[in-house]
């Protein structure tokens, strides 16, 4: 098992320099970091590669779509923007020797309609993901689709949804990204969902039910461990927490009260909990 941290855990704004937290993550005992590729055009790939080498860390990457770059859009220009965005992110993964691009890769975060209303958008997205899977395969990258709760997406909410979409996409380089925060809301059983996902689950985010540090809330982490052991999962478990209100990141993720005092404190306590859980 490898333990990573999503670097936005530390930040109060999306534009904050996440590179400053790479060495800190190493000091805390992480095996790697997850780079948020919000704007691949401005991401300093050479600096990221140098910092990883200096700190002897590996990495994964994450990204998302928005209304102006959306592979599910029926507007050709917006669709192309989304495809080009994901290709740039895949290229960055390849340069950084990351085999995983996770996140909201299928449609914009925060987009809502019924699946019946959005059936053409869903079909467009799945077709484009098949094509992007081939692009990713040529670069040694797997795209992991993050299952979100119902309040953040209409498109993909459960492992069952994910497996149905993977069958339609039909590409070996498209897998699933399981996040404990979202699963806690949507799945009937954490263990059953993971066992059902089996080797389709390629990436895991660890977050408490209230977005806080694992072990501080109501999620049954022993059940999570049992499930991951059952499917012989031996890849990344990446901490992704958002705990600070009254800032851009907190506002965008609906953190209206202080869940914990700082991202750094959560990062420290999170790796201690995860290593103890999986020892």
N, C-alpha and C positions, 0 to 999 in steps of 0.2 A: 504494500500500500504506500502511496505517495501523498503527502499533505501539502496543499497549496493555500494561498490566500488571494482573493480578489482584491486588487489594490485600491478599489473604490471604498473598501471597508474603512480605510484611514481618512478619507477625504470629506470635505464639507461642500466643495463645488466640483462640477464635472470637469472643469478646465484646469483643476489643480494639477501640479506636476507630480505624477505618480512615481516617477523615477526615484524621487528622494526616499521612497519607502522600500526600495528593493533590498538595500543592505540591512535595514531594520528587520525585514522579514527573515533574512538569513540568521541574524542574531537571535531571533526568537525561536528558531528551530524548524522553520519551514523548508521543505524540499524544493519548492518552486513558487512562482507567483503567477497570477492571471492578469494579463494586460487588458484593460478595457479599450477596445479600438473604436472609440466614439467618432474619431475623424482620422481615417487611415492616411489621408493626404498629408496631415501635419504630424503624424507619429514618427518619431526619430528612431528608425529601425536600427541604425548603426549604434546609437547610444544604448538602446535596449539590449542588443547583442553583447556589447562590451560589459555592461553591468551584470548580465547573467554569467558571463565568463569569469569576471572578477570575483563574484560571490559564489561561484560554483553552484548555480541554481538552474533548474529547468523552468519551462513555462508552458502555460496554456493561454489561449486568447478567447475573448468574448466580444460580441457586438450585438447590435440590434438595428431594426429598420425604423423608418419614420414616414409620415405622410408624403414626403418628397422623394423618398427612395424606398420603394415597396415592390417586391417581386410578385405580390398578389394583385397589383393594380391592373385595371383594365385600360389605363392610360399608358400608351406605349413609352412615352418619355420617362414617366415615373417608374415604370417597370424596369427600363434599361438602367436608370439610376441605381435601383436596388441591386440588379445583377452586377453592375460595375463595382458597387460598394463591397459586395461580398467577395468578388474576385480579388479586390485589393487586400481585403482582410486575409484571404487564403494565401496570397503571395507573402504577406507579412509572416504568417504562421510558418510557411516554408522556409523563409530566411532565418527565423528564430528556432528552427528545428522543433516546432510544436506540432504534434500530431492531432490537435483538437481545436476546432473553432466552435465554441458553444454559444448559447444565448437565443435571442428571439430572432431567428433567421428566416421565418416564414411569412410574417406580416408585421405591421407596425405595433409596437407596444401601446396598449391603451385604446385599441380600435374595437368598436363594439357594433355588432349586428347579429341577427340570428344566423345560424349556419345555413338555413334555407335561403335567406337573403344573400348570403355571401358565397353560395355554392360555386359561382363562376370564379370568384376570387380565390377560393380554395383550390379549384382545379388549376388555375393559372400558377399558383404558388407551387403546387406539387409537381407540375410539369417542369417548372424552372429549377426546382431542387434536384430533379433527376439530372438535368444538364449540368448544374453546378457540382453535383456529385462527381461527374466525370472530370471536371476541371480540378476538383480537389484531389481526386485519386491520382492524377498525374503529378501532383505536388506533395503527395504523402500526407494528406490531411483528411480527417473525418469531420463532417459537419454534424454537430449534436444539437438537436432541436429541443429547446427548453420548454417543458410543460409548465404553464402558468395557471394561476387561479382564475376563477371566473370574473373577478373584479379587474383583471388586467388584460384579459384576452378572451375572445369568443372562439378562437381558432383551435387551440390545443391545450387541454386541461388535465388529462389523465394519461397514465401509461397505456390504457386500453385505446384511447384516442390515438396516441403516438404509434402504437403497433399497426393500427388500421391504416394510418397515413404512410408508414414505412412500406407496407405491402403495396400501396398504390404507387409510391415513388419508385420502388424496385431498384434500389442502388445500394451496393455494399458499403459505400462511404457516407451514407446518411444513417445516423443513429439517434439515440435519445439522451437528453440531459435532464437528470432527475434532481430536483431541488426540494429539500425537506420542508421549507416554509410553504411552498405551494402545495406539495403533496399532503401536508397536514390538513389543508383546507378541503382538498378535492378527493383524496383516495379514501375508500372505506377502510382499508387496512394498509399500513405502510409495508408490512412484510409481504402480503399477497401481491401488492402492486409490483414490488421489486422482483419477486420470484416470477411473476408473469412477464415482466420485462426481460429478465434473463440477460442473454448476451447482446440484446438491443440497447441496454443501458451502457453508455460509453463514458459518461461524465457525471459527477455527483457534486452538488453544492450543499454545504452544511450550514444551516441557519435555524435558530430556535423559532417557536411558533409566533413570537412577538418581534421577530427580526433580531433578537439579541444573541448573546453567546450560547453555543450549544451546552446543554446541561443546566441552564438557568430557568427553563420553562417546563412545558407539559409534554413535549415530544418524547416518545419512548425510544431512547437511543440504543438500548440493548436489543430491541426489536429490529432496528435498522441494521445493527451489526450482524445479527443472526441472518437477516435476509441477504446481506451482501456476501456473507460467508457461504450461504446456500448456493449462490450463483457463481461463486469463485471470483468475485469482483476484486481486482488487484490493480486498479488504476488510481486516478486522482480523487481525493476527497478535498474539496476546496472550500475554505471558509468564506462566506459572503454575508456580512452583517451590516445593517444600517441602524444606528442607534442614537444619532444626534439630531435634535429638532432645530428649528429656527436657522436653517441653512438651505442652500439650493438642493443638495442631495436629499436631505430630510424632507423638505417640502414636496419634492417630486415623488417620494415614496411614502408619503402620508405618515411621517414620524412626527406626531403632534406633541409628544412628551419625551422626556429624557429616558431612554431605555437603559442606557449605561453612560458612564461619564466620558468615554472617548473611544474612537476606533482602535487606538493603540492598546488600550486596556483589554478590549475585546479580542484583539489579535493575540495578545499574550495568554489570556485565559483560554482562548479557543484551541490553540495548539496543544496546550497542556491537557485539556479535556480529551481531545481527539486521540492523542498518542496514548493516553491512559486507557481509553475505550478499546483501542485496537491493538493493545500490547499482547 
